[in-house]
Each structure stands twice: as C-alpha cells, then as structure tokens.
Amino acid sequence: MGDSEQTTAASEETLDPADWDAARALVTRVAGEAVDHLRDIRSRPVWRDMPPEIRTRLATKVPHRPTPLEDVVREVFGTAMAYPMGNTHPRFWAWYMGAGNLTGALGEFLAAVQGSNLGGGNHAAARMDDQVVGWLKEMVNFPSEASGTLTSGGSMANLIGLTVARNVMAGVDVRAEGIGALPQPLRFYASDQVHGCHFKAVEGLGLGRKALRLIPTTEDFRIDLTALRTAIAEDRAAGLKPACIIGTAGTVNVGAIDDLNALADLAAVEGMWFHIDGCIGALIAIAPVNAPLVTGLERADSIAMDPHKWLHAPFEAGCALIRDSAAHRDSFAHSAEYLQGASRGLAAAPWLHDLGPQTSRGFRALKVWMALKEHGVTKFGRLIDQNIAQAKYLADLINQTPELELAAPTCINIVCFRHLPKVGMSAEDLKRWNVEIMLRLQEEGIAVFSDTTLNGRHCLRVAITNHRTRRADLDLLVKEILAVAMRDRWPV
Ligand SMILES: *Cc1c(COP(=O)(O)O)cnc(C)c1O
C-alpha cells in the first residue's frame, strides 16, 4: 500500500464492527439473553420503581468517547431491560396495550438489519407492507380494492381516516384552500366514550374541538342513536354540515361496541362519512366465538385498527383502512420533483408515503407478517376469544365476592369494578381507597391495572389484552386485592 492510500484508510471510518466474528459472538449471546428474558418473565415483578442510581445513569450527558459494545449492552440490561413498563408480563392489564411476542421482536431486529425505508419503492419489503395491509383488510372483511397504510398506532390511523373524511366532505379543495374556505363548518359525531386521539385529530385538522360533537351513551355505554339523530338534525338546521359519524368498536373505558350497522345505515341516509375506531375491537372479527359482536365493521368508509394491541406486535404498529382508494391517495399524495416514479428500477412502484403524512417509514410490516405466518390468523382469533372468556371469568369472580362490585357490564375484555371496604363511605373516600389498592399492587409488583371514571363514579379497570394471562393470574388478582384490603383496613 502506498503512503497516500494508507492515509485514506486511516481517515475513513465506518460504524461496522472491526471484528465480525467477535460481533457475531456478542449478538448471539445477547439474543440468547433476550430469549431468556421473555422465558423468565413470570418470575419477575410486573413493575418496580427505578432506584435513584438508575435515574442518575439515565440522565447523563451525551457520550463523546467510545464504550465497548459489550459494556453498552450490559448497561441496557441493567437499565431498560431491568425496569420495563411491564406490559409483556402476564399480570399487566393497565390502559390498553398488547403483550408483544418473541417472533415480532425478531422481526424488528431483521427489519432493522434489512434496513429498507418503507416510504416505498420497488423492493420486497414494500410488497410485504402491501401484503400485511391486504391481510388486515381480509381480517375485517374489507374489499381488496380498498386502500390502507400501516401507521405508528391507532392515533395516527384515526387521524388519517378523519383527514380523508374531512377532505371528501369539505365541499371545497381543502388541501389547496385550507379550512378557511369551507362553505359550512363541518361537524363530526362520536359517543362521549370516544378515545382522546379524536380530539387531537380534529384540532390538528384545523376544525376545532367543537367540531367533534359528543353524543350521550345508553346504560351499556353505546352511542345513543336517538340523541345522535337529534344532534345531526339540530346542526343541519343551524347551518352546519354534518360530515362524519365516528363509531367505536370497543370503547377504551369499558369495551362497549356501538351498533355499527345502525350507524352505517344512518350515515348512508344522511350522506355522511362513516369512520370506525376499531383500535380495540376491529380484530374481534377474526375471533370465532365473538366475531358477531362487530358485524357492520365491513360497512365503514374508514377503519382505524391497532396490530400492537390484539395482534401483540411489538410497538409500534397501527393501520388505517380507507374503502375509497382514490380518496385516500387524494388526501396525501404529493408529487415532489425529488421523488419521481420511474417505469423501471427501484422507483417503479407507487410510493407508500402517498398514503399518509410520513415520508420515511419503518419496516413495521415484518414483525406482523412473521407472527401471522408462524401462528396463522386462526390462533390470533382464538387468543382474542380467550381474553374475552378470561374477562367474563374475572367478572364472575367479582360477582361471587361480596366486597367487590362490578361497575359496568363486561362486554369484551375490559372489567370495571371497585372494592367496597364498608357501607356508607363517601365517593371520595372510596376513590382514595381503590386508588390505594391499585398502587399497592403495582408497588408490590403483583399486578398492574388502571382506573377510570364512569358516569362520575371512580372504578378500577382491568383490560386483558394479553396472551400470557392465565385464569390463575385472575384468581391471584382477586386474592391479593382482598389481602391488601385485609392488611390495611380502612382508613389507610
Ligand atoms: C389505543 C386506542 C387508540 C389510540 O391508539 P394508539 O395505538 O395508542 O395510538 C385509539 N382509540 C382506541 C379506542 C384505543 O383503544
């Protein structure tokens, strides 16, 4: 090698390992530890708080000097891996999220190694992205000509659905003219149980929060159809434009499913867009026992769903489906001079970034694709039925326990209840007591669940979207709640 070549070699760097054999050995070992981490999940607390030294280690400044990868990995196992949120644990039932799966994790790794940008292009990963969208359409009985896009999650999927709804219903080219040019203010309707992301969506769409009119629910927490009809008529009479009905298939508080067929009929009669937030319940369509609960789903103009919930894809994976593929593209396509298609080569395919706000997109399809291939969709359907049966089992346990009271009917996999330590307690004391039970079980690492308020009354809430949960875990939950109550008799 001449002098000048040596100089070049010394000054040019790469992120690749200096020793590939050592890298393989390290990655193999880490992969093994990761598998053991999942294997042993039951033996660890669901959650534990971070000690101060961990918080300190996670607040240090940007590293300037190198650290051997082995030490970096050791630090990750001592921090992030050691103090997780807990949603992969069999006794995690808080808020609403999936439990992940090993195959999905392997998919994340391979997607990152493969490294493609799913903004689009003529390559296999992009066709796999199309294929997964196609599979999700099949699962909810949507026509194959419908359009769809994988998103970061349900919030983004709902935003995409509502964006297309706004643009189709605007009565003006709203992409060009903006909402200031709307001939009439638009109104969207959803039940008072609607997820918070819809507020962010109408705010972000420039329609304002008032554009989302909340309709009361009946005692089973489903949208009150009479009240909805009245609201639409009132708004029309007031010169507003009723544009979109948002049905919820599985509300976040109690899992209620709106009467989707009735909403589809009403939207058709009124000439309105019908969007379904199916982040919780759309996938019930694949569950052999409970699928009838979501009939009418297939009639929507747009659906938001969430593979990182009941398909247990590792975060993040959501999906928006739009029946009218032209309306979908017309809402997001933008032909930039630096992103032209071609008739041959890598750019010879429709751009996937024309179906949503992102330009660069991750290869999130692979983790979903691999898990569906491995297990088959039928098993995912059975797991959904299993969670719903487990929720009924827990509801029965609660009904058989005098100190516990159900706070809402259990429709799918969400159980709302409260502990009643003695009669005649004020609502405020009852709330404090139940929150205390919830926090104690979290802090003891036994179970994580959350709480909510239904019609002004506080309750505990167990949402079982977890393929690792066993009935014995629910027996233990009730036992531990009663044990905490016994140990720490009111007042706390
Ligand atoms: C989870 C959820 C969302 C939001 O989805 P993310 O994936 O968390 O963004 C929206 N609607 C409902 C009903 C949900 O349960």
Ligand as a Chemical Component Dictionary entry (heavy atoms), coordinates in Angstrom:
data_LIG
# 
_chem_comp.id                   LIG 
_chem_comp.type                 NON-POLYMER 
_chem_comp.pdbx_formal_charge   0 
_chem_comp.three_letter_code    LIG 
# 
loop_
_chem_comp_atom.comp_id 
_chem_comp_atom.atom_id 
_chem_comp_atom.alt_atom_id 
_chem_comp_atom.type_symbol 
_chem_comp_atom.charge 
_chem_comp_atom.model_Cartn_x 
_chem_comp_atom.model_Cartn_y 
_chem_comp_atom.model_Cartn_z 
_chem_comp_atom.pdbx_ordinal 
LIG C1 C1 C 0 -55.432 2.667 21.903 1  
LIG C2 C2 C 0 -56.572 3.372 21.290 2  
LIG C3 C3 C 0 -56.381 4.450 20.434 3  
LIG C4 C4 C 0 -55.030 5.055 20.196 4  
LIG O1 O1 O 0 -54.171 4.133 19.608 5  
LIG P1 P1 P 0 -52.582 4.225 19.823 6  
LIG O2 O2 O 0 -52.110 2.996 19.165 7  
LIG O3 O3 O 0 -52.349 4.227 21.306 8  
LIG O4 O4 O 0 -52.128 5.474 19.182 9  
LIG C5 C5 C 0 -57.494 4.998 19.834 10 
LIG N1 N1 N 0 -58.723 4.531 20.064 11 
LIG C6 C6 C 0 -58.954 3.493 20.902 12 
LIG C7 C7 C 0 -60.350 3.019 21.121 13 
LIG C8 C8 C 0 -57.879 2.896 21.556 14 
LIG O5 O5 O 0 -58.089 1.888 22.403 15 
# 
loop_
_chem_comp_bond.comp_id 
_chem_comp_bond.atom_id_1 
_chem_comp_bond.atom_id_2 
_chem_comp_bond.value_order 
_chem_comp_bond.pdbx_ordinal 
LIG C1 C2 SING 1  
LIG C2 C3 SING 2  
LIG C2 C8 DOUB 3  
LIG C3 C4 SING 4  
LIG C3 C5 DOUB 5  
LIG C4 O1 SING 6  
LIG O1 P1 SING 7  
LIG P1 O2 DOUB 8  
LIG P1 O3 SING 9  
LIG P1 O4 SING 10 
LIG C5 N1 SING 11 
LIG N1 C6 DOUB 12 
LIG C6 C7 SING 13 
LIG C6 C8 SING 14 
LIG C8 O5 SING 15 
# 
